[in-house]
Structures are given as C-alpha cells and as structure tokens.
Amino acid sequence: MIEEQVDAYQEEETEEQTAARKIAEQDVSIEAGIGKAALLIETVSGDPQIMEILTEKGYDETVFTEGREFLATARSSFASRAAAIAGQRYASARLSGTQSAAEKAFTDFRMVARALFREETEAFSALNLKDSLPRNRSQFIAKALTAIENARLEPYAERLARFGYDEDGLAQVEQAVAALETADAGQNQLISDAMTATAERDAAWEALSSWVSQFRAVAKAVLRDQPDLVKILDV
C-alpha cells in the first residue's frame, strides 16, 4: 500500500514536471520567434533593393510600421507575462510559509482546547475541534477564524485563558490565520494576473506571427525570380 502511494506521488510529480517543461519550452519558442521577427523586419527594411521591390507591391513603410508595432506589443507582453509569473511564484513561496505558521498556531490551540473540553461535545463543535484540518485553504481559514471567535465566548474563554489562550493568546492565533487569508487573496489575484498576462502575450505573439507569416509568403512570391534576395527572408 505504501509503495503504491509513493508510486502515485512520483507519477503526479512527474506530470507536474512535464507540464512545467512544456511551458518553459513554449516560452523559449515564443521568445526565439520574437527575436527572429525583429531580425527579419530590421534586415528587410534595411535593404534598399528589397524595399524598392516590395514597395511597388504595396509593402511600403506603412506596412513595416504595422509590423514594428506588432513586434513592440509582443516584446512588451512577453516581458509583462514573465514578470507576472515571477511575482506569482514568489508569492506562492511566501504563502507556503504563511500557511505553515497558521496551521501550527491553530493546531496548538486545538491541542489545548481538546484537552480542556474533551468530554464536552458542544465545545468540540463550537471550537471546531472535531476531525482533522481541512486540506482546502479557504475552508481551513473559515474554520479557524470561527473557532477563535467562539473561543472568546463563555464558558470557553475563562478556561482557555488559564492555559495560555487569553485575549493575547487568541489574538496571536487569529493574526496568523488572518495573515494567511490576506496572502491567499493576494495569491489568487496574482494567479489571475498571470493568466491575463499569458493570454495577452499569446494574443500578441499570434498577431506578430500572423504578420510575419503573411509577409514571408508575399515577399517570397514577389522575389521568386531573385533567389539571392529570397534567402534574406530566412534570417
């Protein structure tokens, strides 16, 4: 049974690593694509001979200005997305520590409360002493804050105060859980921001990629009788 659990955990971890690798590969591919688009625009627009031919076919400076705008947007959105992901990952690391502190503070409280009210079913319910801690973060926060709020009521407050959980003691637990609630809300916002930034980056890259693809197709057709010039398009 233990071996099966270990195998399952390793398999799950491998899937996460695979997903992370694919995302990293996509980032590298898009970054490389943006770089190639920049080099293409710079090379072609800087070649008077090619520009003269393309201008006659409608690919004048206005068209290249559009391409540069797509390029600038792609670069900006790529950088914004990278910053959003970095911020989200940093927040995740901090959230983990905040959650550990909150769980420890509330677990310590529950150990004392369980000892004090071990024969009182109503107290176990009011102070959320039954069962284990919820794995869901939002449920844990709600359960812990409700327990601390009820711990300030009689007949619980007086006995808890005698064993380290007077108002100051309860406030410390409450602050630890409240810090987790704040960090969780911030993390959720950062996740949303990262998703938005990813969508914007993908849209900007798609627009630039489409422009480059169309430009290459038209330019190769226009320059088909001049193979030396066509080679320049493959930079």
C-alpha positions as CSV (number, residue, x, y, z in Angstrom):
1,M,0.0,0.0,0.0
2,I,2.8,2.4,0.9
3,E,4.7,1.6,-2.2
4,E,1.5,2.3,-4.3
5,Q,1.2,5.7,-2.6
6,V,4.8,6.5,-3.3
7,D,4.4,5.5,-6.9
8,A,1.3,7.6,-7.3
9,Y,3.1,10.6,-5.8
10,Q,6.0,10.2,-8.0
11,E,3.7,9.9,-11.1
12,E,1.9,13.0,-10.1
13,E,5.2,14.9,-9.6
14,T,6.4,13.7,-13.0
15,E,3.2,15.1,-14.6
16,E,3.8,18.5,-12.9
17,Q,7.4,18.5,-14.1
18,T,6.2,17.6,-17.6
19,A,3.7,20.5,-17.6
20,A,6.4,22.9,-16.3
21,R,8.8,21.7,-19.0
22,K,6.3,22.2,-21.8
23,I,5.5,25.8,-20.5
24,A,9.3,26.5,-20.4
25,E,9.7,25.2,-23.9
26,Q,6.8,27.4,-25.1
27,D,8.4,30.4,-23.5
28,V,11.7,29.7,-25.2
29,S,10.0,29.1,-28.6
30,I,8.0,32.4,-28.4
31,E,11.0,34.4,-27.3
32,A,13.0,33.0,-30.2
33,G,10.2,33.7,-32.6
34,I,10.0,37.3,-31.5
35,G,13.8,37.6,-31.9
36,K,13.6,36.2,-35.5
37,A,10.7,38.6,-36.3
38,A,12.8,41.5,-35.1
39,L,15.8,40.4,-37.2
40,L,13.6,39.9,-40.3
41,I,12.0,43.3,-40.1
42,E,15.3,45.0,-39.4
43,T,17.1,43.1,-42.2
44,V,14.5,43.6,-44.9
45,S,13.6,47.2,-44.1
46,G,17.3,48.0,-44.2
47,D,17.8,46.6,-47.6
48,P,17.1,49.3,-50.3
49,Q,16.9,46.8,-53.1
50,I,14.3,44.6,-51.4
51,M,12.3,47.6,-50.1
52,E,12.1,49.1,-53.6
53,I,10.6,45.9,-55.0
54,L,8.3,45.4,-52.1
55,T,7.1,49.0,-52.1
56,E,5.9,48.5,-55.7
57,K,3.7,45.7,-54.4
58,G,2.2,47.6,-51.5
59,Y,4.7,46.6,-48.8
60,D,5.7,50.2,-48.1
61,E,6.9,51.7,-44.8
62,T,3.4,51.9,-43.5
63,V,3.2,48.1,-43.6
64,F,6.5,47.8,-41.8
65,T,5.4,50.3,-39.2
66,E,2.5,48.0,-38.5
67,G,4.9,45.1,-38.2
68,R,7.1,47.0,-35.8
69,E,4.0,47.8,-33.7
70,F,3.1,44.1,-33.5
71,L,6.7,43.4,-32.5
72,A,6.8,46.1,-29.8
73,T,3.5,44.7,-28.4
74,A,4.8,41.1,-28.4
75,R,8.0,42.1,-26.7
76,S,6.1,44.2,-24.0
77,S,3.6,41.5,-23.4
78,F,6.3,38.8,-23.2
79,A,8.1,40.8,-20.5
80,S,4.9,41.6,-18.6
81,R,3.9,38.0,-18.6
82,A,7.4,36.9,-17.3
83,A,7.2,39.5,-14.5
84,A,3.7,38.3,-13.6
85,I,4.8,34.7,-13.4
86,A,7.8,35.6,-11.3
87,G,5.6,37.6,-8.9
88,Q,3.2,34.7,-8.6
89,R,5.9,32.2,-7.9
90,Y,7.4,34.4,-5.2
91,A,4.0,34.8,-3.6
92,S,3.5,31.1,-3.7
93,A,6.7,30.5,-1.8
94,R,5.7,33.1,0.8
95,L,2.2,31.7,1.0
96,S,3.6,28.2,1.9
97,G,5.4,29.6,4.9
98,T,2.4,31.7,6.0
99,Q,0.2,28.6,5.8
100,S,2.5,26.5,7.8
101,A,2.6,29.2,10.5
102,A,-1.2,29.5,10.6
103,E,-1.7,25.7,10.7
104,K,0.8,25.3,13.5
105,A,-0.8,28.2,15.5
106,F,-4.3,26.7,15.2
107,T,-3.2,23.2,15.8
108,D,-1.5,24.2,19.0
109,F,-4.7,25.9,20.1
110,R,-6.8,22.8,19.2
111,M,-4.5,20.5,21.2
112,V,-5.0,22.6,24.4
113,A,-8.7,23.0,23.7
114,R,-9.3,19.3,23.1
115,A,-7.6,18.5,26.4
116,L,-9.7,21.1,28.3
117,F,-13.1,20.2,26.7
118,R,-12.5,16.5,25.8
119,E,-15.9,15.5,27.4
120,E,-17.9,18.4,26.0
121,T,-19.5,17.7,22.6
122,E,-20.9,21.2,22.3
123,A,-17.4,22.7,22.8
124,F,-15.9,20.4,20.2
125,S,-18.4,21.7,17.8
126,A,-18.2,25.4,18.6
127,L,-14.4,25.4,18.6
128,N,-14.1,23.2,15.6
129,L,-12.1,20.6,17.4
130,K,-13.5,17.6,15.6
131,D,-11.9,15.9,12.6
132,S,-8.6,16.9,11.0
133,L,-7.8,20.3,9.5
134,P,-9.4,20.8,6.1
135,R,-7.0,20.5,3.2
136,N,-8.8,23.3,1.4
137,R,-7.2,26.6,2.3
138,S,-10.4,28.6,2.3
139,Q,-12.2,26.1,4.4
140,F,-9.3,26.0,6.9
141,I,-9.3,29.8,7.2
142,A,-13.1,29.9,7.8
143,K,-13.0,27.1,10.3
144,A,-10.1,28.6,12.3
145,L,-11.5,32.1,12.4
146,T,-14.8,30.8,13.6
147,A,-13.2,28.7,16.3
148,I,-11.2,31.7,17.7
149,E,-14.3,33.9,17.6
150,N,-16.2,31.3,19.6
151,A,-13.3,30.8,22.0
152,R,-13.8,34.4,23.3
153,L,-17.3,33.4,24.5
154,E,-18.2,31.8,27.8
155,P,-18.0,29.1,29.1
156,Y,-14.8,28.6,26.9
157,A,-12.9,31.9,27.4
158,E,-12.2,31.6,31.1
159,R,-10.7,28.1,31.0
160,L,-8.7,28.8,27.8
161,A,-7.2,31.9,29.4
162,R,-5.8,29.8,32.3
163,F,-3.8,27.8,29.8
164,G,-2.3,30.4,27.6
165,Y,-5.2,31.4,25.4
166,D,-6.3,34.6,27.0
167,E,-7.2,37.5,24.6
168,D,-3.5,38.0,23.7
169,G,-3.1,34.3,23.0
170,L,-6.2,34.1,20.9
171,A,-5.2,37.2,19.0
172,Q,-1.9,35.6,18.1
173,V,-3.6,32.6,16.5
174,E,-6.1,34.9,14.8
175,Q,-3.4,37.1,13.4
176,A,-1.6,34.1,12.0
177,V,-4.8,32.9,10.3
178,A,-5.6,36.4,9.1
179,A,-2.2,36.7,7.6
180,L,-2.8,33.5,5.6
181,E,-6.2,34.9,4.5
182,T,-4.5,38.0,3.2
183,A,-1.7,36.1,1.5
184,D,-4.2,33.7,-0.1
185,A,-6.3,36.6,-1.5
186,G,-3.1,38.1,-2.9
187,Q,-2.0,34.8,-4.4
188,N,-5.4,34.4,-6.1
189,Q,-5.1,37.9,-7.6
190,L,-1.6,37.2,-8.8
191,I,-2.7,33.9,-10.4
192,S,-5.5,35.8,-12.2
193,D,-3.0,38.5,-13.3
194,A,-0.6,35.8,-14.6
195,M,-3.4,34.2,-16.5
196,T,-4.4,37.5,-18.1
197,A,-0.8,38.3,-18.9
198,T,-0.4,34.9,-20.5
199,A,-3.5,35.4,-22.7
200,E,-2.2,38.9,-23.7
201,R,1.2,37.5,-24.6
202,D,-0.3,34.7,-26.6
203,A,-2.6,37.1,-28.5
204,A,0.3,39.5,-29.2
205,W,2.5,36.6,-30.4
206,E,-0.2,35.3,-32.6
207,A,-0.7,38.7,-34.2
208,L,3.0,39.1,-34.8
209,S,3.4,35.6,-36.1
210,S,0.5,36.1,-38.5
211,W,2.0,39.3,-39.8
212,V,5.4,37.6,-40.3
213,S,3.9,34.6,-42.0
214,Q,1.9,36.7,-44.4
215,F,4.9,38.9,-45.1
216,R,7.2,36.0,-45.9
217,A,4.6,34.5,-48.2
218,V,4.1,37.7,-50.2
219,A,7.8,38.6,-50.2
220,K,8.8,35.2,-51.5
221,A,6.3,35.4,-54.2
222,V,7.4,38.9,-55.2
223,L,11.1,37.9,-55.1
224,R,10.7,34.4,-56.6
225,D,12.9,35.3,-59.6
226,Q,15.7,36.6,-57.4
227,P,16.8,33.7,-55.2
228,D,19.6,35.6,-53.6
229,L,17.1,38.1,-52.2
230,V,14.7,35.4,-51.1
231,K,17.4,33.9,-48.9
232,I,17.4,37.1,-46.9
233,L,13.9,36.4,-45.8
234,D,15.0,33.2,-44.0
235,V,17.1,35.1,-41.4
